[in-house]
Each structure stands twice: as structure tokens, then as C-alpha cells.
Amino acid sequence: MSLCIKFNNLKLKSCYRYAFSCNNLDYRISLLNQPNPNIIPRRELFWESNRKAGYNSKEKHSKILMIKEGFQELKTEFKLLGSEIKEYLEVDPLLIARPGETDLLWLFNEPGVLDKFVTTSDSDHNEGYSNCKLEMSPSGRALFHGYLDTKVPKDGRNKRAGYCSMRSKRVRKSFKRESTYNWHIYNTMVIKVRGDGRSYLLNISCEGYYDVTWNDIYHYVLFTRGGPYWQVAKIPFSKFVLGSKGRLQDKQTRIKLDRVTHFGISCGDKLLLDRLRVRSNTRRRFCLRNVSN
């Protein structure tokens, strides 16, 4: 039960090319109860026309094809609706998390779990030469592998290149209704990793209602020790910093833990990941505060 990402550094003229492979991915994510910073972000855009910031990859289909595919989905959607009703009637909502209680989110031990994640790289948008895949390894764990190339295309548009990431898909209810993860009773993320001594970026997306908040992502830089031993990182949600379109905001705000839309990892080297959880702690101290210019 582990996620291993291995990179081989190849120094090219003015860029670096990394080959990485992630073996035995048993990716566990859980939530922990901990306080978060209470700050408000500032953004400069007056109007955002596209929720994907111009990176649309959806194909346009004819209405006849959409109707045919819609009827094929009815059986699955009604089955999902039945499970939602059953869960609502039988399961009591968890209102309070006991100190130290953890919640496991994902376990990468079967191919079906991989359908809940998507991989992206700069080559998907013709902005670089990196590529990556997420698939099952022969040992029965998820395998995240590909190439990370920092060579910038000579198109006159891009100044930087080189990224690969994996991200969870948007949670949906029956009949394609959008939903969110609700982690409000937890305050800490627990992750067990084995890395190579380099840093990785953990991303929590919280798309807001207004257009200027569509690209709100909270980041945390995960530093790994390297070596053959595992390390357990307990990351308070208050340690995540707010960014929008890759730029950190001058004014920060706490994560809306009841409105989490995605979780992802941006990789720039190798990392062995065993589990990811959320946890509840009794201490409620914040380490992030506003800094006025």
C-alpha cells in the first residue's frame, strides 16, 4: 500500500527532463479536525468569463447523440439515487469528531479507484513536453508515471513549462448534480510518504460561487526527508495558503472545508505515498496571519 514516484534527472541544454514512475500506490486520504486561518483573499480580475480559465477540453456533441447517451445513463443514475436515499435514511450524520479520530478518503487497491482521479500535464494544452499516467501496477497498486520536462516551447507565448499533477474528479450526486467534500469537523490532514528529499505541492481546491473565486486553490509545500524510511506528515489545514491562478494572495482566508471540490498533488520529483487522512485534534492554534504592506 504505497505510492512511489521516481525521477531520473537528465540535464538538457537550458532545461531539465525528469523521468518518474510511481509504484505501488495505496493512496489513502483522511481528514482531521483542526482550526484554520480566518482571512479574506483579494483578486484583481473584474470578470472571469470561463470557469476553466480558458482551458476547455470538452468536445461538442450533437443533441441526438447527447439524448442517446442520456438514456443509457438513466439506469446508473437511478441506482445512484437509490443509494443516496438509503444512506440518508439509515446513516446518521457525523456532527462531532472525537480527538484523534481519522477518516480514510481513498484507498488505491483496485482499478475502480483510479476512475476518481485525472492526470494533467503541460503537453495536454500544447504548453510543454511533459506527460504522465495513473494506472494499476502489476502489484495491484496505483502507478503514477511519466516525464517532467522544463523545456519551454518556442511559440512566443509561454515563459515557463514543466508540470505533472494528479487530481480528484469533482464529486457528483445522481443525475450529474455537483457536490463537494465536507471536511468541516476535521482540522488536520495526515499523509504517510516516502520521498527523495525534494518538495511537493499539495492542492485543495475550493471553487466559490462568484467568478473571481473559481480558481481558488490552497497550497502546502510538502518536504520529504528522502531515504528508505517512511514519514508521517500531519498538516493542519491552517498551514495551507490561498492562491489563485498560481499566484499567492496578499490576504488569506481559511479553507472552506465544507466546500472542497478537488484534492491534488503537483509533482516535480519522486515520492512514495502510503496514505492520506484527515484527523481531529483538540488544539486549535493558528499559525497563519495577515501581513499588511
Beta strands, then each sheet from edge to edge (+ up, - down):
strand 1: 3-12
strand 2: 15-25
strand 3: 30-32
strand 4: 102-104
strand 5: 117-121
strand 6: 131-136
strand 7: 142-149
strand 8: 164-168
strand 9: 188-195
strand 10: 199-205
strand 11: 216-223
strand 12: 231-236
strand 13: 241-244
strand 14: 247-248
strand 15: 262-267
strand 16: 271-279
sheet 1: 6+ 7- 2+ 1- 16+ 4- 3+ 9- 12+
sheet 2: 5+ 8- 15+ 10- 11+ 13- 14+
end
